[in-house]
Structures are given as C-alpha cells and as structure tokens.
Amino acid sequence: MPFDFSKVTTVAKAKELEAKGELVKILLFPAEFGGEDIPANVVYVPAITAEAKNMITGTLVKFVKDDLIDNLSVEPEYKGKSIVPSRIVMKATHQTKEGQFVPTIEIW
C-alpha cells in the first residue's frame, strides 16, 4: 500500500499535508456538474488521485454530451477515522437506457 493516511483525522492535518504537497483538495461531485466548493463536497487526496478523477470527469462530460448518462453519484469510502478517502466510487447511469459506468478510484 503506497499511502497510509490513517493519522489524517482533521481538516487541519489535511491542510498541513496539502501545504507540503502531499495532498491536494478536490471536489467529490465535479464542478462540471454543479458540485460546489463546500465542506461536504471537499476531500483531500494524493495528487495522482486528483489526476485520475479529472480524467474520469472528462469521460463523464463526454458521456453527458453523447446522452449516454444523465445521473451521477459520488460516494467516498473511508478507513477508520481518517478524513482521506480510501476510495471514491462514482456511478453514472441514464434514466432511460440500460447499463452503468462505475469507475472506482482506489486511494489507500
């Protein structure tokens, strides 16, 4: 396991690691779909996780334009008391079409 964020249990600690370049702030629900920069939608993750999420968001934007999806949920999962998600599960569906796109980002 490349990362262990079990001791990151406060936003202050996450911001301290952000200042050191070890974590970056991201929005769980993407801004491209109306996600806001509010505490309930903000998490701190390694930069590589942010890059992966940006790539997935780009794919989701294309799927919306192609009318392949019209619904998105984003659920973080945590280990212990850490506020750094251990994984982020995104689920994209379309109300009138079968199938779903469920990318999962494993963090730690």
N, CA, C and O atoms as a GROMACS GRO file, in nm:
protein
  432
    1MET      N    1   0.086  -0.118   0.000
    1MET     CA    2   0.000   0.000   0.000
    1MET      C    3   0.090   0.124   0.000
    1MET      O    4   0.167   0.146   0.094
    2PRO      N    5   0.081   0.205  -0.105
    2PRO     CA    6   0.173   0.319  -0.118
    2PRO      C    7   0.146   0.432  -0.019
    2PRO      O    8   0.238   0.506   0.015
    3PHE      N    9   0.025   0.444   0.027
    3PHE     CA   10  -0.010   0.554   0.116
    3PHE      C   11  -0.074   0.499   0.242
    3PHE      O   12  -0.140   0.396   0.239
    4ASP      N   13  -0.055   0.570   0.352
    4ASP     CA   14  -0.126   0.538   0.476
    4ASP      C   15  -0.167   0.672   0.537
    4ASP      O   16  -0.084   0.746   0.590
    5PHE      N   17  -0.294   0.701   0.528
    5PHE     CA   18  -0.345   0.828   0.579
    5PHE      C   19  -0.428   0.810   0.706
    5PHE      O   20  -0.515   0.892   0.735
    6SER      N   21  -0.402   0.703   0.779
    6SER     CA   22  -0.482   0.673   0.898
    6SER      C   23  -0.470   0.781   1.006
    6SER      O   24  -0.561   0.796   1.088
    7LYS      N   25  -0.360   0.854   1.006
    7LYS     CA   26  -0.342   0.959   1.108
    7LYS      C   27  -0.396   1.095   1.065
    7LYS      O   28  -0.387   1.192   1.141
    8VAL      N   29  -0.451   1.104   0.945
    8VAL     CA   30  -0.507   1.230   0.896
    8VAL      C   31  -0.655   1.230   0.934
    8VAL      O   32  -0.741   1.187   0.858
    9THR      N   33  -0.682   1.280   1.055
    9THR     CA   34  -0.817   1.274   1.110
    9THR      C   35  -0.884   1.410   1.123
    9THR      O   36  -0.997   1.420   1.171
   10THR      N   37  -0.815   1.516   1.081
   10THR     CA   38  -0.872   1.650   1.087
   10THR      C   39  -0.843   1.726   0.957
   10THR      O   40  -0.746   1.696   0.887
   11VAL      N   41  -0.926   1.823   0.928
   11VAL     CA   42  -0.903   1.908   0.811
   11VAL      C   43  -0.772   1.984   0.829
   11VAL      O   44  -0.700   2.006   0.732
   12ALA      N   45  -0.742   2.025   0.951
   12ALA     CA   46  -0.617   2.098   0.976
   12ALA      C   47  -0.495   2.013   0.936
   12ALA      O   48  -0.402   2.064   0.873
   13LYS      N   49  -0.496   1.884   0.970
   13LYS     CA   50  -0.386   1.794   0.934
   13LYS      C   51  -0.382   1.777   0.782
   13LYS      O   52  -0.274   1.776   0.723
   14ALA      N   53  -0.498   1.764   0.718
   14ALA     CA   54  -0.503   1.751   0.572
   14ALA      C   55  -0.447   1.876   0.505
   14ALA      O   56  -0.374   1.866   0.406
   15LYS      N   57  -0.481   1.993   0.559
   15LYS     CA   58  -0.429   2.118   0.501
   15LYS      C   59  -0.279   2.130   0.523
   15LYS      O   60  -0.208   2.185   0.438
   16GLU      N   61  -0.230   2.079   0.634
   16GLU     CA   62  -0.085   2.078   0.661
   16GLU      C   63  -0.014   1.992   0.554
   16GLU      O   64   0.089   2.032   0.501
   17LEU      N   65  -0.071   1.876   0.523
   17LEU     CA   66  -0.012   1.791   0.419
   17LEU      C   67  -0.030   1.852   0.280
   17LEU      O   68   0.052   1.830   0.192
   18GLU      N   69  -0.137   1.927   0.261
   18GLU     CA   70  -0.156   1.998   0.135
   18GLU      C   71  -0.045   2.102   0.117
   18GLU      O   72   0.010   2.116   0.008
   19ALA      N   73  -0.013   2.173   0.223
   19ALA     CA   74   0.093   2.274   0.218
   19ALA      C   75   0.229   2.211   0.185
   19ALA      O   76   0.314   2.276   0.125
   20LYS      N   77   0.248   2.086   0.224
   20LYS     CA   78   0.373   2.013   0.196
   20LYS      C   79   0.370   1.947   0.058
   20LYS      O   80   0.470   1.889   0.014
   21GLY      N   81   0.257   1.956  -0.010
   21GLY     CA   82   0.245   1.895  -0.142
   21GLY      C   83   0.211   1.747  -0.139
   21GLY      O   84   0.217   1.680  -0.242
   22GLU      N   85   0.175   1.694  -0.023
   22GLU     CA   86   0.144   1.552  -0.011
   22GLU      C   87  -0.003   1.522  -0.043
   22GLU      O   88  -0.037   1.410  -0.081
   23LEU      N   89  -0.090   1.620  -0.026
   23LEU     CA   90  -0.231   1.606  -0.058
   23LEU      C   91  -0.276   1.727  -0.139
   23LEU      O   92  -0.214   1.833  -0.135
   24VAL      N   93  -0.385   1.709  -0.213
   24VAL     CA   94  -0.448   1.820  -0.284
   24VAL      C   95  -0.597   1.818  -0.254
   24VAL      O   96  -0.654   1.713  -0.225
   25LYS      N   97  -0.657   1.933  -0.261
   25LYS     CA   98  -0.801   1.947  -0.236
   25LYS      C   99  -0.876   1.923  -0.366
   25LYS      O  100  -0.840   1.978  -0.470
   26ILE      N  101  -0.980   1.838  -0.361
   26ILE     CA  102  -1.065   1.817  -0.478
   26ILE      C  103  -1.212   1.821  -0.436
   26ILE      O  104  -1.245   1.809  -0.318
   27LEU      N  105  -1.296   1.839  -0.535
   27LEU     CA  106  -1.441   1.830  -0.512
   27LEU      C  107  -1.484   1.688  -0.544
   27LEU      O  108  -1.450   1.634  -0.650
   28LEU      N  109  -1.560   1.626  -0.454
   28LEU     CA  110  -1.611   1.492  -0.481
   28LEU      C  111  -1.704   1.495  -0.602
   28LEU      O  112  -1.679   1.426  -0.701
   29PHE      N  113  -1.810   1.575  -0.593
   29PHE     CA  114  -1.903   1.590  -0.705
   29PHE      C  115  -1.846   1.700  -0.793
   29PHE      O  116  -1.834   1.814  -0.748
   30PRO      N  117  -1.812   1.668  -0.917
   30PRO     CA  118  -1.738   1.763  -1.002
   30PRO      C  119  -1.809   1.896  -1.025
   30PRO      O  120  -1.931   1.903  -1.038
   31ALA      N  121  -1.730   2.001  -1.030
   31ALA     CA  122  -1.782   2.135  -1.060
   31ALA      C  123  -1.850   2.137  -1.197
   31ALA      O  124  -1.945   2.212  -1.217
   32GLU      N  125  -1.803   2.054  -1.290
   32GLU     CA  126  -1.862   2.048  -1.424
   32GLU      C  127  -2.009   2.008  -1.420
   32GLU      O  128  -2.083   2.034  -1.514
   33PHE      N  129  -2.050   1.944  -1.310
   33PHE     CA  130  -2.188   1.900  -1.295
   33PHE      C  131  -2.259   1.972  -1.180
   33PHE      O  132  -2.361   1.924  -1.131
   34GLY      N  133  -2.204   2.085  -1.139
   34GLY     CA  134  -2.269   2.165  -1.036
   34GLY      C  135  -2.216   2.145  -0.896
   34GLY      O  136  -2.269   2.202  -0.801
   35GLY      N  137  -2.111   2.064  -0.881
   35GLY     CA  138  -2.052   2.043  -0.748
   35GLY      C  139  -1.994   2.173  -0.695
   35GLY      O  140  -1.929   2.248  -0.768
   36GLU      N  141  -2.019   2.199  -0.568
   36GLU     CA  142  -1.976   2.326  -0.508
   36GLU      C  143  -1.858   2.306  -0.415
   36GLU      O  144  -1.836   2.197  -0.361
   37ASP      N  145  -1.781   2.413  -0.397
   37ASP     CA  146  -1.667   2.412  -0.306
   37ASP      C  147  -1.719   2.440  -0.164
   37ASP      O  148  -1.701   2.549  -0.110
   38ILE      N  149  -1.783   2.338  -0.107
   38ILE     CA  150  -1.837   2.346   0.028
   38ILE      C  151  -1.782   2.227   0.107
   38ILE      O  152  -1.747   2.125   0.048
   39PRO      N  153  -1.772   2.239   0.239
   39PRO     CA  154  -1.709   2.132   0.318
   39PRO      C  155  -1.762   1.990   0.288
   39PRO      O  156  -1.683   1.896   0.284
   40ALA      N  157  -1.891   1.975   0.267
   40ALA     CA  158  -1.946   1.841   0.243
   40ALA      C  159  -1.902   1.782   0.109
   40ALA      O  160  -1.914   1.661   0.088
   41ASN      N  161  -1.849   1.865   0.019
   41ASN     CA  162  -1.809   1.818  -0.113
   41ASN      C  163  -1.657   1.821  -0.133
   41ASN      O  164  -1.609   1.794  -0.244
   42VAL      N  165  -1.582   1.853  -0.030
   42VAL     CA  166  -1.436   1.867  -0.040
   42VAL      C  167  -1.367   1.751   0.031
   42VAL      O  168  -1.403   1.715   0.143
   43VAL      N  169  -1.268   1.694  -0.037
   43VAL     CA  170  -1.180   1.595   0.027
   43VAL      C  171  -1.036   1.627  -0.012
   43VAL      O  172  -1.011   1.700  -0.108
   44TYR      N  173  -0.944   1.572   0.063
   44TYR     CA  174  -0.802   1.587   0.036
   44TYR      C  175  -0.747   1.451  -0.002
   44TYR      O  176  -0.768   1.352   0.069
   45VAL      N  177  -0.675   1.446  -0.114
   45VAL     CA  178  -0.625   1.321  -0.170
   45VAL      C  179  -0.485   1.342  -0.228
   45VAL      O  180  -0.444   1.457  -0.249
   46PRO      N  181  -0.410   1.234  -0.254
   46PRO     CA  182  -0.282   1.250  -0.324
   46PRO      C  183  -0.305   1.306  -0.465
   46PRO      O  184  -0.411   1.286  -0.524
   47ALA      N  185  -0.205   1.376  -0.518
   47ALA     CA  186  -0.218   1.439  -0.650
   47ALA      C  187  -0.254   1.338  -0.758
   47ALA      O  188  -0.331   1.371  -0.849
   48ILE      N  189  -0.200   1.218  -0.751
   48ILE     CA  190  -0.230   1.118  -0.854
   48ILE      C  191  -0.378   1.082  -0.855
   48ILE      O  192  -0.435   1.051  -0.959
   49THR      N  193  -0.441   1.087  -0.738
   49THR     CA  194  -0.585   1.062  -0.729
   49THR      C  195  -0.662   1.174  -0.799
   49THR      O  196  -0.758   1.149  -0.871
   50ALA      N  197  -0.619   1.298  -0.776
   50ALA     CA  198  -0.684   1.412  -0.842
   50ALA      C  199  -0.673   1.400  -0.994
   50ALA      O  200  -0.768   1.430  -1.066
   51GLU      N  201  -0.556   1.356  -1.042
   51GLU     CA  202  -0.538   1.338  -1.186
   51GLU      C  203  -0.633   1.232  -1.240
   51GLU      O  204  -0.694   1.251  -1.344
   52ALA      N  205  -0.645   1.120  -1.169
   52ALA     CA  206  -0.735   1.013  -1.212
   52ALA      C  207  -0.880   1.062  -1.214
   52ALA      O  208  -0.955   1.033  -1.307
   53LYS      N  209  -0.917   1.136  -1.110
   53LYS     CA  210  -1.055   1.187  -1.104
   53LYS      C  211  -1.082   1.286  -1.218
   53LYS      O  212  -1.191   1.286  -1.274
   54ASN      N  213  -0.984   1.369  -1.251
   54ASN     CA  214  -1.001   1.463  -1.362
   54ASN      C  215  -1.020   1.390  -1.494
   54ASN      O  216  -1.100   1.432  -1.577
   55MET      N  217  -0.948   1.280  -1.514
   55MET     CA  218  -0.963   1.201  -1.636
   55MET      C  219  -1.103   1.140  -1.643
   55MET      O  220  -1.168   1.142  -1.748
   56ILE      N  221  -1.149   1.086  -1.531
   56ILE     CA  222  -1.283   1.027  -1.527
   56ILE      C  223  -1.389   1.134  -1.551
   56ILE      O  224  -1.485   1.110  -1.624
   57THR      N  225  -1.371   1.251  -1.490
   57THR     CA  226  -1.467   1.360  -1.510
   57THR      C  227  -1.473   1.399  -1.657
   57THR      O  228  -1.581   1.426  -1.709
   58GLY      N  229  -1.359   1.403  -1.724
   58GLY     CA  230  -1.357   1.433  -1.867
   58GLY      C  231  -1.438   1.332  -1.947
   58GLY      O  232  -1.511   1.368  -2.039
   59THR      N  233  -1.425   1.204  -1.911
   59THR     CA  234  -1.503   1.099  -1.976
   59THR      C  235  -1.651   1.119  -1.949
   59THR      O  236  -1.733   1.104  -2.039
   60LEU      N  237  -1.686   1.153  -1.825
   60LEU     CA  238  -1.827   1.174  -1.789
   60LEU      C  239  -1.886   1.291  -1.867
   60LEU      O  240  -2.001   1.284  -1.912
   61VAL      N  241  -1.810   1.398  -1.883
   61VAL     CA  242  -1.857   1.514  -1.961
   61VAL      C  243  -1.889   1.469  -2.104
   61VAL      O  244  -1.992   1.507  -2.159
   62LYS      N  245  -1.802   1.388  -2.162
   62LYS     CA  246  -1.828   1.338  -2.298
   62LYS      C  247  -1.953   1.251  -2.299
   62LYS      O  248  -2.035   1.262  -2.391
   63PHE      N  249  -1.969   1.164  -2.199
   63PHE     CA  250  -2.087   1.078  -2.194
   63PHE      C  251  -2.216   1.160  -2.183
   63PHE      O  252  -2.318   1.122  -2.241
   64VAL      N  253  -2.212   1.271  -2.109
   64VAL     CA  254  -2.331   1.358  -2.100
   64VAL      C  255  -2.360   1.418  -2.237
   64VAL      O  256  -2.475   1.419  -2.281
   65LYS      N  257  -2.257   1.468  -2.304
   65LYS     CA  258  -2.276   1.528  -2.437
   65LYS      C  259  -2.332   1.427  -2.536
   65LYS      O  260  -2.411   1.462  -2.624
   66ASP      N  261  -2.292   1.300  -2.521
   66ASP     CA  262  -2.339   1.194  -2.610
   66ASP      C  263  -2.471   1.132  -2.562
   66ASP      O  264  -2.518   1.034  -2.619
   67ASP      N  265  -2.530   1.190  -2.457
   67ASP     CA  266  -2.655   1.142  -2.398
   67ASP      C  267  -2.647   0.995  -2.353
   67ASP      O  268  -2.744   0.920  -2.366
   68LEU      N  269  -2.532   0.957  -2.301
   68LEU     CA  270  -2.516   0.821  -2.251
   68LEU      C  271  -2.544   0.813  -2.101
   68LEU      O  272  -2.578   0.706  -2.049
   69ILE      N  273  -2.530   0.926  -2.032
   69ILE     CA  274  -2.561   0.931  -1.889
   69ILE      C  275  -2.638   1.058  -1.858
   69ILE      O  276  -2.626   1.159  -1.927
   70ASP      N  277  -2.719   1.051  -1.753
   70ASP     CA  278  -2.789   1.171  -1.707
   70ASP      C  279  -2.802   1.174  -1.554
   70ASP      O  280  -2.875   1.257  -1.498
   71ASN      N  281  -2.729   1.084  -1.488
   71ASN     CA  282  -2.732   1.080  -1.342
   71ASN      C  283  -2.594   1.039  -1.292
   71ASN      O  284  -2.531   0.949  -1.347
   72LEU      N  285  -2.548   1.106  -1.186
   72LEU     CA  286  -2.417   1.075  -1.129
   72LEU      C  287  -2.425   1.080  -0.978
   72LEU      O  288  -2.481   1.172  -0.920
   73SER      N  289  -2.368   0.977  -0.916
   73SER     CA  290  -2.350   0.980  -0.771
   73SER      C  291  -2.202   0.956  -0.743
   73SER      O  292  -2.135   0.884  -0.816
   74VAL      N  293  -2.154   1.017  -0.637
   74VAL     CA  294  -2.015   1.003  -0.597
   74VAL      C  295  -2.011   0.972  -0.449
   74VAL      O  296  -2.060   1.050  -0.367
   75GLU      N  297  -1.954   0.857  -0.415
   75GLU     CA  298  -1.950   0.813  -0.275
   75GLU      C  299  -1.807   0.786  -0.231
   75GLU      O  300  -1.741   0.696  -0.285
   76PRO      N  301  -1.758   0.862  -0.135
   76PRO     CA  302  -1.627   0.831  -0.079
   76PRO      C  303  -1.640   0.718   0.025
   76PRO      O  304  -1.744   0.706   0.091
   77GLU      N  305  -1.537   0.638   0.038
   77GLU     CA  306  -1.531   0.536   0.143
   77GLU      C  307  -1.407   0.567   0.227
   77GLU      O  308  -1.305   0.612   0.175
   78TYR      N  309  -1.418   0.542   0.355
   78TYR     CA  310  -1.311   0.579   0.448
   78TYR      C  311  -1.265   0.458   0.529
   78TYR      O  312  -1.338   0.360   0.543
   79LYS      N  313  -1.142   0.469   0.582
   79LYS     CA  314  -1.089   0.369   0.674
   79LYS      C  315  -1.072   0.436   0.810
   79LYS      O  316  -1.013   0.544   0.819
   80GLY      N  317  -1.123   0.373   0.913
   80GLY     CA  318  -1.105   0.426   1.048
   80GLY      C  319  -1.156   0.568   1.061
   80GLY      O  320  -1.264   0.601   1.012
   81LYS      N  321  -1.078   0.652   1.126
   81LYS     CA  322  -1.117   0.791   1.149
   81LYS      C  323  -1.054   0.888   1.050
   81LYS      O  324  -1.069   1.010   1.063
   82SER      N  325  -0.984   0.835   0.951
   82SER     CA  326  -0.918   0.920   0.853
   82SER      C  327  -1.022   0.998   0.772
   82SER      O  328  -1.130   0.947   0.741
   83ILE      N  329  -0.987   1.122   0.738
   83ILE     CA  330  -1.075   1.202   0.651
   83ILE      C  331  -1.029   1.196   0.506
   83ILE      O  332  -1.091   1.256   0.418
   84VAL      N  333  -0.920   1.123   0.479
   84VAL     CA  334  -0.876   1.099   0.342
   84VAL      C  335  -0.947   0.973   0.294
   84VAL      O  336  -0.929   0.867   0.354
   85PRO      N  337  -1.027   0.982   0.189
   85PRO     CA  338  -1.100   0.864   0.144
   85PRO      C  339  -1.004   0.751   0.107
   85PRO      O  340  -0.895   0.776   0.055
   86SER      N  341  -1.044   0.628   0.133
   86SER     CA  342  -0.964   0.513   0.089
   86SER      C  343  -0.998   0.479  -0.056
   86SER      O  344  -0.918   0.418  -0.127
   87ARG      N  345  -1.116   0.518  -0.098
   87ARG     CA  346  -1.157   0.501  -0.237
   87ARG      C  347  -1.272   0.597  -0.266
   87ARG      O  348  -1.342   0.643  -0.175
   88ILE      N  349  -1.289   0.626  -0.393
   88ILE     CA  350  -1.402   0.709  -0.438
   88ILE      C  351  -1.474   0.629  -0.546
   88ILE      O  352  -1.415   0.590  -0.647
   89VAL      N  353  -1.602   0.605  -0.523
   89VAL     CA  354  -1.684   0.530  -0.619
   89VAL      C  355  -1.780   0.627  -0.688
   89VAL      O  356  -1.859   0.695  -0.623
   90MET      N  357  -1.770   0.632  -0.819
   90MET     CA  358  -1.857   0.717  -0.899
   90MET      C  359  -1.951   0.624  -0.976
   90MET      O  360  -1.908   0.522  -1.029
   91LYS      N  361  -2.078   0.659  -0.981
   91LYS     CA  362  -2.175   0.576  -1.052
   91LYS      C  363  -2.257   0.665  -1.145
   91LYS      O  364  -2.329   0.755  -1.102
   92ALA      N  365  -2.243   0.638  -1.274
   92ALA     CA  366  -2.314   0.715  -1.375
   92ALA      C  367  -2.413   0.625  -1.446
   92ALA      O  368  -2.380   0.514  -1.489
   93THR      N  369  -2.536   0.674  -1.459
   93THR     CA  370  -2.642   0.598  -1.524
   93THR      C  371  -2.724   0.691  -1.613
   93THR      O  372  -2.705   0.813  -1.613
   94HIS      N  373  -2.816   0.631  -1.688
   94HIS     CA  374  -2.911   0.708  -1.768
   94HIS      C  375  -3.050   0.655  -1.734
   94HIS      O  376  -3.072   0.534  -1.731
   95GLN      N  377  -3.143   0.746  -1.709
   95GLN     CA  378  -3.276   0.704  -1.663
   95GLN      C  379  -3.354   0.622  -1.766
   95GLN      O  380  -3.443   0.546  -1.729
   96THR      N  381  -3.322   0.636  -1.894
   96THR     CA  382  -3.398   0.561  -1.995
   96THR      C  383  -3.313   0.460  -2.071
   96THR      O  384  -3.361   0.398  -2.166
   97LYS      N  385  -3.188   0.441  -2.031
   97LYS     CA  386  -3.101   0.347  -2.101
   97LYS      C  387  -3.043   0.246  -2.002
   97LYS      O  388  -3.023   0.277  -1.885
   98GLU      N  389  -3.018   0.126  -2.051
   98GLU     CA  390  -2.960   0.023  -1.965
   98GLU      C  391  -2.811   0.045  -1.951
   98GLU      O  392  -2.748   0.113  -2.032
   99GLY      N  393  -2.756  -0.014  -1.847
   99GLY     CA  394  -2.612  -0.007  -1.825
   99GLY      C  395  -2.574   0.104  -1.731
   99GLY      O  396  -2.653   0.194  -1.700
  100GLN      N  397  -2.452   0.097  -1.687
  100GLN     CA  398  -2.398   0.199  -1.598
  100GLN      C  399  -2.247   0.203  -1.612
  100GLN      O  400  -2.185   0.107  -1.658
  101PHE      N  401  -2.189   0.314  -1.573
  101PHE     CA  402  -2.044   0.333  -1.572
  101PHE      C  403  -2.007   0.359  -1.427
  101PHE      O  404  -2.052   0.456  -1.368
  102VAL      N  405  -1.924   0.271  -1.370
  102VAL     CA  406  -1.893   0.281  -1.227
  102VAL      C  407  -1.741   0.280  -1.205
  102VAL      O  408  -1.685   0.180  -1.160
  103PRO      N  409  -1.674   0.391  -1.238
  103PRO     CA  410  -1.531   0.396  -1.210
  103PRO      C  411  -1.506   0.411  -1.060
  103PRO      O  412  -1.576   0.485  -0.990
  104THR      N  413  -1.406   0.339  -1.012
  104THR     CA  414  -1.369   0.344  -0.870
  104THR      C  415  -1.222   0.379  -0.861
  104THR      O  416  -1.137   0.315  -0.924
  105ILE      N  417  -1.191   0.481  -0.783
  105ILE     CA  418  -1.053   0.523  -0.763
  105ILE      C  419  -1.006   0.468  -0.628
  105ILE      O  420  -1.056   0.508  -0.523
  106GLU      N  421  -0.911   0.377  -0.632
  106GLU     CA  422  -0.852   0.321  -0.510
  106GLU      C  423  -0.741   0.417  -0.465
  106GLU      O  424  -0.651   0.447  -0.543
  107ILE      N  425  -0.747   0.463  -0.342
  107ILE     CA  426  -0.652   0.562  -0.293
  107ILE      C  427  -0.550   0.501  -0.197
  107ILE      O  428  -0.429   0.517  -0.215
  108TRP      N  429  -0.601   0.433  -0.096
  108TRP     CA  430  -0.509   0.370   0.001
  108TRP      C  431  -0.572   0.256   0.074
  108TRP      O  432  -0.507   0.193   0.158
   0.00000   0.00000   0.00000
